[in-house]
Amino acid sequence: MLDALTRSGWNNYSLFLREDGMLIGYLETPDFQQALRRMEREPVNARWQAEMQPYFTTPAGRPDQNMVRIEEVFHLA
C-alpha cells in the first residue's frame, strides 16, 4: 500500500481519529484529483478498501470514494 500511495503521488499521508469516530486524513500532493485517479488504478487499493469497509459509515461506495476535501485556511512555513 505504501508503494502504491507513493507511486500515486501521496506524500506525508496521515490519519487522525477523534474519540467520537471522526476520521481526518492528511496528505500532500501537487495535484489532488490526479493522485486520487492514480490510486484508483492501484489493485492494492481495491483490496484495502474492501478490507476497511466494515470500519466506516459511508453513504454509498467505498470509503475512499466519499472523501470530502477540507480547505486549508492557514499554513505557517
N, CA, C and O atoms as a Maestro MAE file, in Angstrom:
{
 s_m_m2io_version
 :::
 2.0.0
}

f_m_ct {
 s_m_title
 :::
 protein
 m_atom[308] {
  # First column is atom index #
  i_m_mmod_type
  r_m_x_coord
  r_m_y_coord
  r_m_z_coord
  i_m_residue_number
  s_m_chain_name
  s_m_pdb_residue_name
  s_m_pdb_atom_name
  i_m_atomic_number
  :::
  1 25 0.824 -1.179 0.000 1 A "MET " " N  " 7
  2 3 0.000 0.000 0.000 1 A "MET " " CA " 6
  3 2 0.876 1.253 0.000 1 A "MET " " C  " 6
  4 15 0.596 2.211 -0.721 1 A "MET " " O  " 8
  5 25 1.918 1.244 0.797 2 A "LEU " " N  " 7
  6 3 2.813 2.403 0.828 2 A "LEU " " CA " 6
  7 2 3.421 2.668 -0.546 2 A "LEU " " C  " 6
  8 15 3.502 3.820 -0.973 2 A "LEU " " O  " 8
  9 25 3.847 1.617 -1.242 3 A "ASP " " N  " 7
  10 3 4.406 1.789 -2.588 3 A "ASP " " CA " 6
  11 2 3.358 2.364 -3.539 3 A "ASP " " C  " 6
  12 15 3.671 3.230 -4.357 3 A "ASP " " O  " 8
  13 25 2.129 1.890 -3.438 4 A "ALA " " N  " 7
  14 3 1.051 2.383 -4.304 4 A "ALA " " CA " 6
  15 2 0.765 3.851 -4.015 4 A "ALA " " C  " 6
  16 15 0.588 4.639 -4.944 4 A "ALA " " O  " 8
  17 25 0.717 4.223 -2.759 5 A "LEU " " N  " 7
  18 3 0.491 5.622 -2.403 5 A "LEU " " CA " 6
  19 2 1.610 6.508 -2.941 5 A "LEU " " C  " 6
  20 15 1.350 7.584 -3.479 5 A "LEU " " O  " 8
  21 25 2.837 6.061 -2.798 6 A "THR " " N  " 7
  22 3 3.983 6.824 -3.289 6 A "THR " " CA " 6
  23 2 3.930 6.971 -4.811 6 A "THR " " C  " 6
  24 15 4.129 8.066 -5.336 6 A "THR " " O  " 8
  25 25 3.662 5.873 -5.515 7 A "ARG " " N  " 7
  26 3 3.544 5.938 -6.985 7 A "ARG " " CA " 6
  27 2 2.436 6.889 -7.422 7 A "ARG " " C  " 6
  28 15 2.528 7.520 -8.475 7 A "ARG " " O  " 8
  29 25 1.406 6.985 -6.618 8 A "SER " " N  " 7
  30 3 0.239 7.797 -6.967 8 A "SER " " CA " 6
  31 2 0.388 9.262 -6.573 8 A "SER " " C  " 6
  32 15 -0.494 10.075 -6.850 8 A "SER " " O  " 8
  33 25 1.502 9.598 -5.927 9 A "GLY " " N  " 7
  34 3 1.753 10.994 -5.593 9 A "GLY " " CA " 6
  35 2 1.261 11.418 -4.226 9 A "GLY " " C  " 6
  36 15 1.152 12.614 -3.954 9 A "GLY " " O  " 8
  37 25 0.956 10.449 -3.346 10 A "TRP " " N  " 7
  38 3 0.525 10.771 -1.987 10 A "TRP " " CA " 6
  39 2 1.772 10.872 -1.110 10 A "TRP " " C  " 6
  40 15 2.516 9.899 -0.982 10 A "TRP " " O  " 8
  41 25 2.003 12.017 -0.516 11 A "ASN " " N  " 7
  42 3 3.154 12.228 0.359 11 A "ASN " " CA " 6
  43 2 2.687 12.660 1.749 11 A "ASN " " C  " 6
  44 15 1.645 13.301 1.895 11 A "ASN " " O  " 8
  45 25 3.469 12.302 2.761 12 A "ASN " " N  " 7
  46 3 3.161 12.691 4.144 12 A "ASN " " CA " 6
  47 2 1.725 12.346 4.524 12 A "ASN " " C  " 6
  48 15 1.017 13.168 5.107 12 A "ASN " " O  " 8
  49 25 1.302 11.144 4.196 13 A "TYR " " N  " 7
  50 3 -0.072 10.707 4.443 13 A "TYR " " CA " 6
  51 2 -0.236 10.315 5.904 13 A "TYR " " C  " 6
  52 15 0.531 9.506 6.426 13 A "TYR " " O  " 8
  53 25 -1.240 10.892 6.563 14 A "SER " " N  " 7
  54 3 -1.527 10.608 7.970 14 A "SER " " CA " 6
  55 2 -3.029 10.512 8.167 14 A "SER " " C  " 6
  56 15 -3.800 11.116 7.421 14 A "SER " " O  " 8
  57 25 -3.443 9.755 9.171 15 A "LEU " " N  " 7
  58 3 -4.840 9.688 9.574 15 A "LEU " " CA " 6
  59 2 -4.932 10.096 11.035 15 A "LEU " " C  " 6
  60 15 -4.077 9.736 11.843 15 A "LEU " " O  " 8
  61 25 -5.978 10.851 11.371 16 A "PHE " " N  " 7
  62 3 -6.230 11.301 12.729 16 A "PHE " " CA " 6
  63 2 -7.638 10.875 13.107 16 A "PHE " " C  " 6
  64 15 -8.571 11.064 12.327 16 A "PHE " " O  " 8
  65 25 -7.805 10.304 14.295 17 A "LEU " " N  " 7
  66 3 -9.101 9.796 14.735 17 A "LEU " " CA " 6
  67 2 -9.485 10.442 16.062 17 A "LEU " " C  " 6
  68 15 -8.752 10.376 17.049 17 A "LEU " " O  " 8
  69 25 -10.669 11.072 16.049 18 A "ARG " " N  " 7
  70 3 -11.207 11.636 17.284 18 A "ARG " " CA " 6
  71 2 -11.919 10.546 18.073 18 A "ARG " " C  " 6
  72 15 -12.273 9.510 17.510 18 A "ARG " " O  " 8
  73 25 -12.132 10.763 19.363 19 A "GLU " " N  " 7
  74 3 -12.803 9.774 20.202 19 A "GLU " " CA " 6
  75 2 -14.214 9.463 19.723 19 A "GLU " " C  " 6
  76 15 -14.704 8.351 19.923 19 A "GLU " " O  " 8
  77 25 -14.881 10.444 19.086 20 A "ASP " " N  " 7
  78 3 -16.252 10.215 18.614 20 A "ASP " " CA " 6
  79 2 -16.303 9.510 17.266 20 A "ASP " " C  " 6
  80 15 -17.384 9.304 16.714 20 A "ASP " " O  " 8
  81 25 -15.148 9.139 16.736 21 A "GLY " " N  " 7
  82 3 -15.103 8.395 15.486 21 A "GLY " " CA " 6
  83 2 -14.815 9.222 14.248 21 A "GLY " " C  " 6
  84 15 -14.666 8.660 13.163 21 A "GLY " " O  " 8
  85 25 -14.733 10.532 14.375 22 A "MET " " N  " 7
  86 3 -14.411 11.360 13.210 22 A "MET " " CA " 6
  87 2 -12.982 11.079 12.771 22 A "MET " " C  " 6
  88 15 -12.046 11.152 13.568 22 A "MET " " O  " 8
  89 25 -12.830 10.757 11.499 23 A "LEU " " N  " 7
  90 3 -11.524 10.423 10.931 23 A "LEU " " CA " 6
  91 2 -11.137 11.486 9.917 23 A "LEU " " C  " 6
  92 15 -11.911 11.808 9.016 23 A "LEU " " O  " 8
  93 25 -9.945 12.023 10.067 24 A "ILE " " N  " 7
  94 3 -9.429 13.020 9.121 24 A "ILE " " CA " 6
  95 2 -8.119 12.503 8.573 24 A "ILE " " C  " 6
  96 15 -7.221 12.122 9.325 24 A "ILE " " O  " 8
  97 25 -8.017 12.495 7.260 25 A "GLY " " N  " 7
  98 3 -6.788 12.117 6.583 25 A "GLY " " CA " 6
  99 2 -6.077 13.360 6.074 25 A "GLY " " C  " 6
  100 15 -6.711 14.343 5.691 25 A "GLY " " O  " 8
  101 25 -4.775 13.303 6.075 26 A "TYR " " N  " 7
  102 3 -3.947 14.412 5.601 26 A "TYR " " CA " 6
  103 2 -2.930 13.859 4.626 26 A "TYR " " C  " 6
  104 15 -2.313 12.825 4.880 26 A "TYR " " O  " 8
  105 25 -2.755 14.544 3.514 27 A "LEU " " N  " 7
  106 3 -1.702 14.185 2.578 27 A "LEU " " CA " 6
  107 2 -1.245 15.426 1.844 27 A "LEU " " C  " 6
  108 15 -1.949 16.435 1.791 27 A "LEU " " O  " 8
  109 25 -0.066 15.335 1.284 28 A "GLU " " N  " 7
  110 3 0.463 16.409 0.445 28 A "GLU " " CA " 6
  111 2 0.665 15.839 -0.948 28 A "GLU " " C  " 6
  112 15 1.211 14.748 -1.110 28 A "GLU " " O  " 8
  113 25 0.225 16.580 -1.948 29 A "THR " " N  " 7
  114 3 0.385 16.177 -3.339 29 A "THR " " CA " 6
  115 2 0.276 17.414 -4.223 29 A "THR " " C  " 6
  116 15 -0.444 18.350 -3.876 29 A "THR " " O  " 8
  117 25 0.969 17.441 -5.348 30 A "PRO " " N  " 7
  118 3 0.856 18.600 -6.241 30 A "PRO " " CA " 6
  119 2 -0.517 18.684 -6.915 30 A "PRO " " C  " 6
  120 15 -0.966 19.782 -7.245 30 A "PRO " " O  " 8
  121 25 -1.192 17.546 -7.125 31 A "ASP " " N  " 7
  122 3 -2.480 17.528 -7.822 31 A "ASP " " CA " 6
  123 2 -3.375 16.485 -7.155 31 A "ASP " " C  " 6
  124 15 -3.231 15.287 -7.400 31 A "ASP " " O  " 8
  125 25 -4.296 16.945 -6.314 32 A "PHE " " N  " 7
  126 3 -5.139 16.049 -5.526 32 A "PHE " " CA " 6
  127 2 -5.992 15.137 -6.408 32 A "PHE " " C  " 6
  128 15 -6.047 13.931 -6.167 32 A "PHE " " O  " 8
  129 25 -6.649 15.685 -7.412 33 A "GLN " " N  " 7
  130 3 -7.508 14.866 -8.275 33 A "GLN " " CA " 6
  131 2 -6.706 13.809 -9.029 33 A "GLN " " C  " 6
  132 15 -7.154 12.670 -9.163 33 A "GLN " " O  " 8
  133 25 -5.545 14.171 -9.513 34 A "GLN " " N  " 7
  134 3 -4.694 13.207 -10.206 34 A "GLN " " CA " 6
  135 2 -4.230 12.103 -9.247 34 A "GLN " " C  " 6
  136 15 -4.184 10.931 -9.622 34 A "GLN " " O  " 8
  137 25 -3.890 12.480 -8.022 35 A "ALA " " N  " 7
  138 3 -3.465 11.491 -7.024 35 A "ALA " " CA " 6
  139 2 -4.596 10.500 -6.743 35 A "ALA " " C  " 6
  140 15 -4.349 9.301 -6.617 35 A "ALA " " O  " 8
  141 25 -5.838 10.996 -6.644 36 A "LEU " " N  " 7
  142 3 -6.988 10.104 -6.446 36 A "LEU " " CA " 6
  143 2 -7.170 9.158 -7.627 36 A "LEU " " C  " 6
  144 15 -7.392 7.962 -7.437 36 A "LEU " " O  " 8
  145 25 -7.077 9.689 -8.844 37 A "ARG " " N  " 7
  146 3 -7.244 8.847 -10.051 37 A "ARG " " CA " 6
  147 2 -6.165 7.778 -10.129 37 A "ARG " " C  " 6
  148 15 -6.448 6.625 -10.453 37 A "ARG " " O  " 8
  149 25 -4.936 8.158 -9.834 38 A "ARG " " N  " 7
  150 3 -3.847 7.180 -9.884 38 A "ARG " " CA " 6
  151 2 -4.052 6.080 -8.837 38 A "ARG " " C  " 6
  152 15 -3.835 4.902 -9.119 38 A "ARG " " O  " 8
  153 25 -4.463 6.462 -7.650 39 A "MET " " N  " 7
  154 3 -4.672 5.472 -6.600 39 A "MET " " CA " 6
  155 2 -5.823 4.540 -6.957 39 A "MET " " C  " 6
  156 15 -5.782 3.353 -6.631 39 A "MET " " O  " 8
  157 25 -6.831 5.053 -7.611 40 A "GLU " " N  " 7
  158 3 -7.980 4.244 -8.043 40 A "GLU " " CA " 6
  159 2 -7.537 3.090 -8.938 40 A "GLU " " C  " 6
  160 15 -8.170 2.034 -8.942 40 A "GLU " " O  " 8
  161 25 -6.470 3.277 -9.687 41 A "ARG " " N  " 7
  162 3 -5.989 2.240 -10.616 41 A "ARG " " CA " 6
  163 2 -5.072 1.213 -9.946 41 A "ARG " " C  " 6
  164 15 -4.678 0.232 -10.577 41 A "ARG " " O  " 8
  165 25 -4.738 1.427 -8.702 42 A "GLU " " N  " 7
  166 3 -3.842 0.506 -7.992 42 A "GLU " " CA " 6
  167 2 -4.637 -0.704 -7.471 42 A "GLU " " C  " 6
  168 15 -5.577 -0.522 -6.697 42 A "GLU " " O  " 8
  169 25 -4.284 -1.922 -7.874 43 A "PRO " " N  " 7
  170 3 -5.005 -3.109 -7.406 43 A "PRO " " CA " 6
  171 2 -5.050 -3.245 -5.882 43 A "PRO " " C  " 6
  172 15 -6.047 -3.711 -5.329 43 A "PRO " " O  " 8
  173 25 -3.982 -2.844 -5.212 44 A "VAL " " N  " 7
  174 3 -3.957 -2.967 -3.752 44 A "VAL " " CA " 6
  175 2 -5.005 -2.058 -3.104 44 A "VAL " " C  " 6
  176 15 -5.483 -2.356 -2.009 44 A "VAL " " O  " 8
  177 25 -5.367 -0.962 -3.762 45 A "ASN " " N  " 7
  178 3 -6.349 -0.045 -3.202 45 A "ASN " " CA " 6
  179 2 -7.719 -0.717 -3.073 45 A "ASN " " C  " 6
  180 15 -8.375 -0.587 -2.039 45 A "ASN " " O  " 8
  181 25 -8.149 -1.424 -4.097 46 A "ALA " " N  " 7
  182 3 -9.453 -2.105 -4.035 46 A "ALA " " CA " 6
  183 2 -9.470 -3.127 -2.899 46 A "ALA " " C  " 6
  184 15 -10.457 -3.240 -2.172 46 A "ALA " " O  " 8
  185 25 -8.386 -3.861 -2.753 47 A "ARG " " N  " 7
  186 3 -8.308 -4.851 -1.665 47 A "ARG " " CA " 6
  187 2 -8.353 -4.158 -0.305 47 A "ARG " " C  " 6
  188 15 -9.052 -4.605 0.604 47 A "ARG " " O  " 8
  189 25 -7.607 -3.072 -0.174 48 A "TRP " " N  " 7
  190 3 -7.558 -2.338 1.089 48 A "TRP " " CA " 6
  191 2 -8.929 -1.762 1.435 48 A "TRP " " C  " 6
  192 15 -9.387 -1.876 2.572 48 A "TRP " " O  " 8
  193 25 -9.583 -1.143 0.450 49 A "GLN " " N  " 7
  194 3 -10.889 -0.538 0.695 49 A "GLN " " CA " 6
  195 2 -11.917 -1.593 1.103 49 A "GLN " " C  " 6
  196 15 -12.733 -1.352 1.993 49 A "GLN " " O  " 8
  197 25 -11.880 -2.749 0.464 50 A "ALA " " N  " 7
  198 3 -12.811 -3.831 0.814 50 A "ALA " " CA " 6
  199 2 -12.574 -4.303 2.247 50 A "ALA " " C  " 6
  200 15 -13.523 -4.586 2.978 50 A "ALA " " O  " 8
  201 25 -11.325 -4.384 2.637 51 A "GLU " " N  " 7
  202 3 -10.995 -4.833 3.987 51 A "GLU " " CA " 6
  203 2 -11.380 -3.789 5.038 51 A "GLU " " C  " 6
  204 15 -11.758 -4.151 6.152 51 A "GLU " " O  " 8
  205 25 -11.289 -2.514 4.703 52 A "MET " " N  " 7
  206 3 -11.582 -1.434 5.643 52 A "MET " " CA " 6
  207 2 -13.069 -1.069 5.699 52 A "MET " " C  " 6
  208 15 -13.500 -0.412 6.647 52 A "MET " " O  " 8
  209 25 -13.854 -1.477 4.712 53 A "GLN " " N  " 7
  210 3 -15.271 -1.107 4.610 53 A "GLN " " CA " 6
  211 2 -16.056 -1.289 5.912 53 A "GLN " " C  " 6
  212 15 -16.846 -0.411 6.258 53 A "GLN " " O  " 8
  213 25 -15.874 -2.385 6.647 54 A "PRO " " N  " 7
  214 3 -16.665 -2.566 7.873 54 A "PRO " " CA " 6
  215 2 -16.397 -1.512 8.961 54 A "PRO " " C  " 6
  216 15 -17.195 -1.358 9.885 54 A "PRO " " O  " 8
  217 25 -15.291 -0.800 8.849 55 A "TYR " " N  " 7
  218 3 -14.926 0.173 9.875 55 A "TYR " " CA " 6
  219 2 -15.424 1.585 9.582 55 A "TYR " " C  " 6
  220 15 -15.193 2.499 10.374 55 A "TYR " " O  " 8
  221 25 -16.108 1.775 8.447 56 A "PHE " " N  " 7
  222 3 -16.561 3.098 8.038 56 A "PHE " " CA " 6
  223 2 -18.071 3.123 7.845 56 A "PHE " " C  " 6
  224 15 -18.670 2.148 7.391 56 A "PHE " " O  " 8
  225 25 -18.672 4.248 8.195 57 A "THR " " N  " 7
  226 3 -20.065 4.500 7.881 57 A "THR " " CA " 6
  227 2 -20.060 5.497 6.737 57 A "THR " " C  " 6
  228 15 -19.699 6.659 6.919 57 A "THR " " O  " 8
  229 25 -20.459 5.044 5.564 58 A "THR " " N  " 7
  230 3 -20.444 5.917 4.392 58 A "THR " " CA " 6
  231 2 -21.804 5.849 3.702 58 A "THR " " C  " 6
  232 15 -22.504 4.842 3.805 58 A "THR " " O  " 8
  233 25 -22.181 6.928 2.992 59 A "PRO " " N  " 7
  234 3 -23.475 6.933 2.300 59 A "PRO " " CA " 6
  235 2 -23.599 5.797 1.281 59 A "PRO " " C  " 6
  236 15 -24.629 5.125 1.223 59 A "PRO " " O  " 8
  237 25 -22.575 5.588 0.495 60 A "ALA " " N  " 7
  238 3 -22.570 4.530 -0.524 60 A "ALA " " CA " 6
  239 2 -21.154 4.400 -1.056 60 A "ALA " " C  " 6
  240 15 -20.385 5.361 -1.033 60 A "ALA " " O  " 8
  241 25 -20.813 3.223 -1.531 61 A "GLY " " N  " 7
  242 3 -19.499 3.026 -2.120 61 A "GLY " " CA " 6
  243 2 -18.422 2.807 -1.078 61 A "GLY " " C  " 6
  244 15 -18.691 2.590 0.104 61 A "GLY " " O  " 8
  245 25 -17.205 2.871 -1.558 62 A "ARG " " N  " 7
  246 3 -16.047 2.635 -0.694 62 A "ARG " " CA " 6
  247 2 -15.695 3.899 0.079 62 A "ARG " " C  " 6
  248 15 -16.045 5.004 -0.336 62 A "ARG " " O  " 8
  249 25 -14.997 3.735 1.210 63 A "PRO " " N  " 7
  250 3 -14.601 4.918 1.979 63 A "PRO " " CA " 6
  251 2 -13.809 5.935 1.161 63 A "PRO " " C  " 6
  252 15 -13.999 7.139 1.334 63 A "PRO " " O  " 8
  253 25 -12.932 5.479 0.279 64 A "ASP " " N  " 7
  254 3 -12.114 6.419 -0.491 64 A "ASP " " CA " 6
  255 2 -12.921 7.164 -1.553 64 A "ASP " " C  " 6
  256 15 -12.429 8.135 -2.127 64 A "ASP " " O  " 8
  257 25 -14.146 6.727 -1.822 65 A "GLN " " N  " 7
  258 3 -14.986 7.411 -2.804 65 A "GLN " " CA " 6
  259 2 -15.884 8.456 -2.146 65 A "GLN " " C  " 6
  260 15 -16.680 9.106 -2.824 65 A "GLN " " O  " 8
  261 25 -15.761 8.618 -0.845 66 A "ASN " " N  " 7
  262 3 -16.591 9.569 -0.108 66 A "ASN " " CA " 6
  263 2 -15.764 10.620 0.612 66 A "ASN " " C  " 6
  264 15 -16.227 11.218 1.584 66 A "ASN " " O  " 8
  265 25 -14.548 10.849 0.146 67 A "MET " " N  " 7
  266 3 -13.701 11.861 0.769 67 A "MET " " CA " 6
  267 2 -14.270 13.249 0.519 67 A "MET " " C  " 6
  268 15 -14.777 13.550 -0.561 67 A "MET " " O  " 8
  269 25 -14.171 14.082 1.541 68 A "VAL " " N  " 7
  270 3 -14.550 15.483 1.415 68 A "VAL " " CA " 6
  271 2 -13.289 16.295 1.668 68 A "VAL " " C  " 6
  272 15 -12.674 16.191 2.729 68 A "VAL " " O  " 8
  273 25 -12.916 17.092 0.699 69 A "ARG " " N  " 7
  274 3 -11.695 17.886 0.838 69 A "ARG " " CA " 6
  275 2 -11.979 19.088 1.724 69 A "ARG " " C  " 6
  276 15 -12.949 19.815 1.512 69 A "ARG " " O  " 8
  277 25 -11.126 19.287 2.713 70 A "ILE " " N  " 7
  278 3 -11.233 20.426 3.616 70 A "ILE " " CA " 6
  279 2 -10.168 21.436 3.202 70 A "ILE " " C  " 6
  280 15 -8.986 21.106 3.102 70 A "ILE " " O  " 8
  281 25 -10.599 22.660 2.964 71 A "GLU " " N  " 7
  282 3 -9.674 23.687 2.501 71 A "GLU " " CA " 6
  283 2 -8.767 24.165 3.628 71 A "GLU " " C  " 6
  284 15 -9.213 24.405 4.750 71 A "GLU " " O  " 8
  285 25 -7.504 24.296 3.306 72 A "GLU " " N  " 7
  286 3 -6.536 24.845 4.252 72 A "GLU " " CA " 6
  287 2 -6.782 26.352 4.381 72 A "GLU " " C  " 6
  288 15 -6.912 27.048 3.374 72 A "GLU " " O  " 8
  289 25 -6.844 26.848 5.600 73 A "VAL " " N  " 7
  290 3 -7.060 28.267 5.804 73 A "VAL " " CA " 6
  291 2 -5.849 28.971 6.421 73 A "VAL " " C  " 6
  292 15 -5.801 30.199 6.484 73 A "VAL " " O  " 8
  293 25 -4.866 28.173 6.876 74 A "PHE " " N  " 7
  294 3 -3.678 28.780 7.457 74 A "PHE " " CA " 6
  295 2 -2.535 27.791 7.379 74 A "PHE " " C  " 6
  296 15 -2.715 26.606 7.656 74 A "PHE " " O  " 8
  297 25 -1.372 28.265 7.006 75 A "HIS " " N  " 7
  298 3 -0.186 27.438 6.966 75 A "HIS " " CA " 6
  299 2 1.001 28.317 7.326 75 A "HIS " " C  " 6
  300 15 1.263 29.329 6.676 75 A "HIS " " O  " 8
  301 25 1.713 27.915 8.369 76 A "LEU " " N  " 7
  302 3 2.889 28.650 8.791 76 A "LEU " " CA " 6
  303 2 4.107 27.824 8.434 76 A "LEU " " C  " 6
  304 15 4.360 26.784 9.043 76 A "LEU " " O  " 8
  305 25 4.855 28.277 7.459 77 A "ALA " " N  " 7
  306 3 6.022 27.521 6.987 77 A "ALA " " CA " 6
  307 2 7.272 27.935 7.716 77 A "ALA " " C  " 6
  308 15 8.349 27.402 7.446 77 A "ALA " " O  " 8
  :::
 }
 m_bond[307] {
  # First column is bond index #
  i_m_from
  i_m_to
  i_m_order
  :::
  1 1 2 1
  2 2 3 1
  3 3 4 2
  4 3 5 1
  5 5 6 1
  6 6 7 1
  7 7 8 2
  8 7 9 1
  9 9 10 1
  10 10 11 1
  11 11 12 2
  12 11 13 1
  13 13 14 1
  14 14 15 1
  15 15 16 2
  16 15 17 1
  17 17 18 1
  18 18 19 1
  19 19 20 2
  20 19 21 1
  21 21 22 1
  22 22 23 1
  23 23 24 2
  24 23 25 1
  25 25 26 1
  26 26 27 1
  27 27 28 2
  28 27 29 1
  29 29 30 1
  30 30 31 1
  31 31 32 2
  32 31 33 1
  33 33 34 1
  34 34 35 1
  35 35 36 2
  36 35 37 1
  37 37 38 1
  38 38 39 1
  39 39 40 2
  40 39 41 1
  41 41 42 1
  42 42 43 1
  43 43 44 2
  44 43 45 1
  45 45 46 1
  46 46 47 1
  47 47 48 2
  48 47 49 1
  49 49 50 1
  50 50 51 1
  51 51 52 2
  52 51 53 1
  53 53 54 1
  54 54 55 1
  55 55 56 2
  56 55 57 1
  57 57 58 1
  58 58 59 1
  59 59 60 2
  60 59 61 1
  61 61 62 1
  62 62 63 1
  63 63 64 2
  64 63 65 1
  65 65 66 1
  66 66 67 1
  67 67 68 2
  68 67 69 1
  69 69 70 1
  70 70 71 1
  71 71 72 2
  72 71 73 1
  73 73 74 1
  74 74 75 1
  75 75 76 2
  76 75 77 1
  77 77 78 1
  78 78 79 1
  79 79 80 2
  80 79 81 1
  81 81 82 1
  82 82 83 1
  83 83 84 2
  84 83 85 1
  85 85 86 1
  86 86 87 1
  87 87 88 2
  88 87 89 1
  89 89 90 1
  90 90 91 1
  91 91 92 2
  92 91 93 1
  93 93 94 1
  94 94 95 1
  95 95 96 2
  96 95 97 1
  97 97 98 1
  98 98 99 1
  99 99 100 2
  100 99 101 1
  101 101 102 1
  102 102 103 1
  103 103 104 2
  104 103 105 1
  105 105 106 1
  106 106 107 1
  107 107 108 2
  108 107 109 1
  109 109 110 1
  110 110 111 1
  111 111 112 2
  112 111 113 1
  113 113 114 1
  114 114 115 1
  115 115 116 2
  116 115 117 1
  117 117 118 1
  118 118 119 1
  119 119 120 2
  120 119 121 1
  121 121 122 1
  122 122 123 1
  123 123 124 2
  124 123 125 1
  125 125 126 1
  126 126 127 1
  127 127 128 2
  128 127 129 1
  129 129 130 1
  130 130 131 1
  131 131 132 2
  132 131 133 1
  133 133 134 1
  134 134 135 1
  135 135 136 2
  136 135 137 1
  137 137 138 1
  138 138 139 1
  139 139 140 2
  140 139 141 1
  141 141 142 1
  142 142 143 1
  143 143 144 2
  144 143 145 1
  145 145 146 1
  146 146 147 1
  147 147 148 2
  148 147 149 1
  149 149 150 1
  150 150 151 1
  151 151 152 2
  152 151 153 1
  153 153 154 1
  154 154 155 1
  155 155 156 2
  156 155 157 1
  157 157 158 1
  158 158 159 1
  159 159 160 2
  160 159 161 1
  161 161 162 1
  162 162 163 1
  163 163 164 2
  164 163 165 1
  165 165 166 1
  166 166 167 1
  167 167 168 2
  168 167 169 1
  169 169 170 1
  170 170 171 1
  171 171 172 2
  172 171 173 1
  173 173 174 1
  174 174 175 1
  175 175 176 2
  176 175 177 1
  177 177 178 1
  178 178 179 1
  179 179 180 2
  180 179 181 1
  181 181 182 1
  182 182 183 1
  183 183 184 2
  184 183 185 1
  185 185 186 1
  186 186 187 1
  187 187 188 2
  188 187 189 1
  189 189 190 1
  190 190 191 1
  191 191 192 2
  192 191 193 1
  193 193 194 1
  194 194 195 1
  195 195 196 2
  196 195 197 1
  197 197 198 1
  198 198 199 1
  199 199 200 2
  200 199 201 1
  201 201 202 1
  202 202 203 1
  203 203 204 2
  204 203 205 1
  205 205 206 1
  206 206 207 1
  207 207 208 2
  208 207 209 1
  209 209 210 1
  210 210 211 1
  211 211 212 2
  212 211 213 1
  213 213 214 1
  214 214 215 1
  215 215 216 2
  216 215 217 1
  217 217 218 1
  218 218 219 1
  219 219 220 2
  220 219 221 1
  221 221 222 1
  222 222 223 1
  223 223 224 2
  224 223 225 1
  225 225 226 1
  226 226 227 1
  227 227 228 2
  228 227 229 1
  229 229 230 1
  230 230 231 1
  231 231 232 2
  232 231 233 1
  233 233 234 1
  234 234 235 1
  235 235 236 2
  236 235 237 1
  237 237 238 1
  238 238 239 1
  239 239 240 2
  240 239 241 1
  241 241 242 1
  242 242 243 1
  243 243 244 2
  244 243 245 1
  245 245 246 1
  246 246 247 1
  247 247 248 2
  248 247 249 1
  249 249 250 1
  250 250 251 1
  251 251 252 2
  252 251 253 1
  253 253 254 1
  254 254 255 1
  255 255 256 2
  256 255 257 1
  257 257 258 1
  258 258 259 1
  259 259 260 2
  260 259 261 1
  261 261 262 1
  262 262 263 1
  263 263 264 2
  264 263 265 1
  265 265 266 1
  266 266 267 1
  267 267 268 2
  268 267 269 1
  269 269 270 1
  270 270 271 1
  271 271 272 2
  272 271 273 1
  273 273 274 1
  274 274 275 1
  275 275 276 2
  276 275 277 1
  277 277 278 1
  278 278 279 1
  279 279 280 2
  280 279 281 1
  281 281 282 1
  282 282 283 1
  283 283 284 2
  284 283 285 1
  285 285 286 1
  286 286 287 1
  287 287 288 2
  288 287 289 1
  289 289 290 1
  290 290 291 1
  291 291 292 2
  292 291 293 1
  293 293 294 1
  294 294 295 1
  295 295 296 2
  296 295 297 1
  297 297 298 1
  298 298 299 1
  299 299 300 2
  300 299 301 1
  301 301 302 1
  302 302 303 1
  303 303 304 2
  304 303 305 1
  305 305 306 1
  306 306 307 1
  307 307 308 2
  :::
 }
}
